[in-house]
Amino acid sequence: MINAIKNTFNTDTNWKKVAVPALLAATLVGGLVGCEDDARIASHNLSKAADNFEINRRIIFYNGITDTYMATIEGRCSIEDQGKQLEVTCKTGPDSYKKDFLGLSDNVTYFAQQVGDADVNLFHHRVTFKPQSIIPDIDFRGDAGQLKEALTPGANEAVPLTGPKM
């Protein structure tokens, strides 16, 4: 049985049986990825730019029953639709941000407009890699005594001193 398995996957004679179909499958998958429409690539890249606070938007909340505008948010904003709630995060300064939560219902809706043009690539999907986000920003709340106790349990207990026995 072991010899039959070795003979079936002999690397000297049968490598073409595995390599050629694998290469064809990889080429087919790569070709299908390249068949994406320009509009879809542009849409993806615009959304990515907005999520990186590079695009100005105007988000308007509208009550369909009373025909009134309820709120307007403008700026470099990212939108996340959570179904019955819209989360809008906006960059308000070099290192300052603001997040709003807005409830949606049967009569309250929103629409978002991109204010101004943006240049995006139609040939390549944009991918953002931020190595600084791998290491978390850790905040410690407490005093030095609590930190010492957390790191060395029992360190604050009195330990009797005993000398060598003679």
C-alpha positions in Angstrom: 0.0 0.0 0.0 2.8 2.4 0.9 4.6 1.6 -2.4 1.4 2.3 -4.3 1.2 5.8 -2.8 4.9 6.5 -3.4 4.5 5.4 -7.1 1.4 7.6 -7.6 3.2 10.7 -6.3 6.6 10.1 -7.8 8.1 13.6 -8.1 10.2 12.6 -11.1 7.4 11.5 -13.4 4.1 12.9 -12.1 4.8 16.5 -11.1 3.1 17.7 -14.3 -0.1 16.0 -13.2 -0.3 18.3 -10.2 1.5 21.5 -11.4 -0.3 22.0 -14.7 -3.9 21.9 -13.2 -2.8 24.1 -10.3 -1.2 26.7 -12.7 -4.3 26.7 -14.9 -6.6 27.2 -11.8 -4.4 30.1 -10.6 -4.5 31.7 -14.0 -8.2 31.4 -14.2 -8.8 32.9 -10.7 -6.3 35.7 -11.5 -8.1 36.4 -14.8 -11.5 36.6 -13.2 -10.3 39.1 -10.6 -9.0 41.3 -13.5 -12.5 41.3 -15.1 -14.0 43.8 -12.6 -15.8 46.8 -13.9 -14.1 50.3 -13.6 -17.1 51.6 -11.6 -16.7 48.9 -9.0 -13.0 49.5 -8.6 -13.6 53.3 -8.4 -16.4 52.8 -5.8 -14.2 50.6 -3.7 -11.3 53.1 -3.8 -13.6 56.0 -3.0 -15.0 54.2 0.0 -11.5 53.4 1.1 -10.4 57.0 0.8 -13.5 58.2 2.8 -12.7 55.6 5.5 -9.2 57.2 5.7 -10.8 60.7 6.1 -9.6 61.9 2.7 -13.0 62.8 1.2 -15.5 65.6 2.2 -19.0 64.4 2.7 -22.4 65.9 3.5 -24.7 63.6 5.4 -28.3 64.7 5.7 -31.0 63.1 7.8 -34.5 63.5 6.5 -38.0 62.9 8.0 -40.2 61.6 5.2 -43.5 62.2 7.1 -42.9 65.9 8.1 -40.7 66.7 5.0 -38.0 68.2 7.3 -34.3 68.0 7.5 -33.4 66.8 11.0 -29.6 67.1 10.9 -26.7 67.7 8.6 -23.1 66.6 9.1 -20.3 67.9 6.9 -16.6 67.1 6.8 -14.2 64.3 6.3 -16.5 61.6 7.5 -16.7 57.8 7.4 -20.1 56.2 7.5 -21.0 52.8 8.9 -24.6 51.6 8.5 -25.6 49.3 11.3 -29.2 48.7 10.1 -31.3 50.8 12.5 -28.4 53.0 13.5 -25.9 55.0 11.5 -22.4 55.7 12.9 -20.6 58.7 11.5 -17.0 59.3 12.4 -15.5 62.6 11.3 -12.0 64.0 11.5 -12.3 67.5 13.0 -8.6 68.4 13.3 -5.1 66.9 12.9 -5.5 64.5 15.8 -9.2 65.0 16.8 -12.3 63.1 15.8 -16.0 63.2 16.5 -18.4 60.3 16.4 -22.2 60.6 16.1 -24.8 57.9 16.4 -28.1 58.5 14.5 -31.1 56.3 14.8 -33.0 55.3 11.6 -36.7 54.4 11.4 -39.4 53.9 8.8 -39.8 57.6 8.4 -36.3 58.8 9.0 -33.7 58.2 6.4 -30.4 59.7 5.3 -28.4 60.4 2.2 -24.8 61.2 1.8 -23.2 63.3 -0.8 -19.5 63.5 -1.7 -18.5 67.2 -1.8 -16.0 67.7 -4.5 -14.1 65.3 -6.8 -11.5 62.8 -5.9 -8.9 61.1 -8.0 -8.9 57.3 -7.7 -7.2 54.5 -9.6 -9.4 52.4 -11.9 -6.8 49.6 -12.3 -5.8 48.7 -8.8 -7.8 48.1 -5.6 -6.5 50.3 -2.8 -5.3 48.5 0.3 -4.3 50.4 3.4 -1.6 48.8 5.6 -0.8 50.6 8.9 1.9 48.8 10.8 1.6 51.1 13.7 -1.9 49.7 14.3 -0.5 46.3 15.2 0.7 47.4 18.6 -2.2 48.6 20.7 -2.3 51.9 22.6 -2.7 50.8 26.2 -4.0 53.1 28.9 -3.3 52.3 32.6 -5.7 53.8 35.1 -4.7 53.5 38.7 -1.8 54.4 41.0 1.7 52.9 41.3 0.6 50.8 44.4 -2.1 49.1 42.4 0.2 48.4 39.6 2.8 46.9 41.9 0.2 44.7 43.6 -1.1 43.6 40.2 2.3 42.6 39.0 3.6 41.1 42.3 0.8 39.7 44.4 1.6 39.6 48.1 4.5 42.1 47.8 2.9 44.5 50.3 2.6 41.8 53.0 5.1 42.0 55.8 7.7 39.3 55.6 9.4 38.3 59.0 13.1 38.6 58.9 15.0 35.6 60.3 18.7 35.3 60.5 20.8 32.3 60.1 20.5 29.6 62.8 23.6 28.9 64.8 
